[in-house]
Amino acid sequence: MTDSNGGERDSLAPVIPLFGRRTEAPTDAGEVTGNDDDPQPWHATWIAERAASERSAARAAHPATGTVPVVAPAGQDAPAAVAERILLRKLRTRSLSLREARSVLREHDLDEAELEGIIDRFVSLGYLDDAALAEQLIDKATSRKAQGRMAIAQGLAQRGIPRDVIDEALDQLPDDEAERALEFARSKARGLEGLDRDTALRRLAGQLARRGYGSVALSVARRALDEASAPPRHGVRFEP
C-alpha cells in the first residue's frame, strides 16, 4: 500500500469476527510503546497476540457454527482474497473436506502456492479437519441413516476423506453391525407381509445391502421376516 506521498507503507490484514466488532491493527506506531532498537517491535507483538487469539477461538468452535473469527486477507480484490471469502462462506453452512476445499479454491485464478497457503492456514485455525468431519458424518450415518460400515466408508470416500482417516474413524465404531442391521430390517419387514417369502426376502436383503450391511444382509433379512410372520406370544395365565 502507498501513502499520500507515494511511499510504501506496511498493510496488515484485519481480523473480522462473524459476530462483534472488528479488531483493527494499531494505525500509528506512536500508539504503542517501543522503538526501532526494540528486538520485538510493536507490530510483531500485535501479530503474535492476534494469532494466539485466533487459534484459541478456532479451538473453541467449528466454523460451520458461525462463532469463530475469520481472517480477511489484505488486497480485497485479489483472486486469493476473493477465493478465501467464498470458501469461508461455504464453511459457514457446510463442513468441507480438504479435497472439497481445494476444489472450491481451484475455481479461481490461484497458483498452487497461494492455494496451499490458504489450505494450511485454515487447517491451522481448525476450519478444515478431515478427522473431525469423518466423525460427524459417521454419527449422522449411524444415528439417522441406519447405514452399515460399507455404505459409510463409501460416503466418506465420496467426500474426499483419505482412506487412512476413514479406517481410523470406523475403528472407533462399536461392534454392533448385526444389531443395527436387524433393527433396520425389523422396521421394514412389516411392509412386506403381502409378498411371498422369496420375494420379501430378496427385497429386504437388497435394502440391507444398499444400506451397507452386505455381509449380514441375507441372514438378518431371514430373521426379521421370521419374527414378523411368527404368531404373537401370549403369556400363560394361571387361574386359582
N, C-alpha and C positions, 0 to 999 in steps of 0.2 A: 504494500500500500504506500502511496506517496502523499506527503503533506502539502500544504499550500505553497511551500517554497520549492516544490519539486524534489525534495529529498526523500530517502527511503525511511519508512517507519515500520517497526515491528507490528504485526497484527496477530492477535490471539483469538481463537475461536471461543465464543461464549458457551456456557452450559445452559441449556434450556430445559427446565423441568416440565414434565407433562402437566403438572398442577403446581401452581405457586408462582413466585416471582422469578424473574430472570436474573441469574447470577453473572454480573459483569466483572471483567478484569479491571483492576485499577487503571485509570486513564492517564495518570501523571506520576512519574517516578517520585515526585516530591511527596506524594500521599503516604509513602511507605518509607520507614527509616532504613538507612543503608547508604553505601557509597560505592564508587566504582572499584575500590580496592577490596570490597567485601567478597570473599570467595563464594558466598551463597547469596547473590543479588536478589532483590525483591521479587522479580518476575519468576525466577527459578523456584523460590519458596512458594509463591502463589500457585504455580503449575503443579508442584508436588502435592500441596494441600488439596487442590481441586481434584487431582487424580485419585487421591486416597478417599475423598468423599464420594466420588463416582463408584469406586469399587465397593465401598460399604453399602451404598444404595443398591447396586446391582445384585449383591449377595442377598439382600433383604427381600427381593421380589422378582418375579419374572416379567419381562417387558410386555407380554400379552395382557397382563392385568392393568396396564396403564398407570403404574405407580412409580416407575423408575425414571430418572432423568435421562435425557438423550443429548448427545453431542451434536451441535450444529456446526459443520465444518466452515472454515473461512472460504471466501470466494463462492457465494451462494449460487452463482450461475455456472460454475464449473461443472463438467459432467460428473465428477466424483461426488460433488455436493448434491446434485440432483438425484443421482443413483442412491446415495445414502438416505436421503429423505424418503424416497419411495420404499426402500427396504424397511425403514423404521415404521412407516405407515402400515405395511403389511404385517409386521411383527406385532403391532398393537391389536390386531384382530385374529391372528392365527400364528401359532408357533411354526417355525420352519427348520428343516434340517440344514446342515451346511451345504449340501448339494443343491437344495432348493434355493438357498440364499445366493449361491453363486450363479444360478440360472437367472435370478432377478437382476443381478448386477451385470451379467453379460448382455443384457438388452440395451446397455448404454455404452458409450464410447470410452471405455476404460482400457488401459493396458493392464497386463497381468499383475504388475507390482501394485498398482492402485487397487485393483480388485482384492488381492490377498491382504493388502493393508487394512481395508475395511473389514474383511472377514476376521482377521486376527484381533482387531480392536473390539469387535462385537463379541467374540469368544471370551476375551479377557474380561469384559464387562458382564458376562453372563447372559447376554442377549441370545446367543446361539449355543446350544448344548445338545448334542445328539443323544447322549445317555439319558438326560432328563426327558427329552422328547419321547424316547423309546418307552420309558416308564409310564408316561402319560397315555400313550397310545395303547399299551398293553392293559392298563387299568380300564380304559374305555372298552377295549375289545372283549375282555372277560366279564365285566360287570354289566355292560349294556348291549353287547352284540352276541354274547354267548359263543365266542369263537374259540376254536382249538389252536394248538401250537402251530400247525402248518399254515392256517389262514393268517394267524398273527404275524408269523415270520414273513409271509409274502407281502402283507400290508406294510410292514416296516421297510422291507426292501424297496417297495414301490415309492416310498417317501424318501429314498436315498440314504437311509441309515446303513452304515457299513456292517458287514456280516459279523465281525467280531463283537461289535456293540450289541447287535441283535442277540447273539448267542449268550452273552453275559447277562443281558436283561431277562431272557427267557429262563436262564438258570435260577433266577430268583422266584419263579412261579412255584407254588406248592404242587405236589404230585397228585393232582385231583382231576386229571384229564377225563377219566372214565366217569366220575361222578357228575362233572359238568355236562358231559355228553348225554348222560342218562336224564338229567334234569331237562335238557332241551328236548330230547326225544319224547319224554312224557308229555310235554306241553303240546306236541304236535300229533301224538298218536290218536287222541280222541277225534280229531278231524278226519281220520282215515277209516273210520268204522264202517262206512258204506262200501268199501272196496274189498275185493277178495284178498286173501292173505298174501299171495305172492306180489300183487300189485302194491299193496300197502307197504310191504317190506322193502320193495325196490325203491319206492318213493321216499320213505323215511330214511333209508340208508343213504340215498342220494343227497337228501337235505343235510344229513350229518357230515357227509364227505365234503360238501361245499362249505360247511362251517369250519372245516379243518380238522375233523375227527376221523380221518380216513382209516387209521389203524384199528379203531374200535367200532366203526360205523355199523357193520353188519350185526355183531353180537349185541350191541346196545339197542339197535332197532328191534331185534327179535325180543329182547327182554321187555322193552316198552310196549310192544304190541301184545305180548302175553299178559302183561299186567292190565292193559286196557280191556282185553277180552275176558278176563277172569271174572267170575261172578262175585258180587260184593260179599265180604265176610260179615257174618253176624255173630255176635257174642253168644256164648252159652248161657241160657237163663236157668238158674236153679230156683225151683219152687219148694216151699216148705211142705 
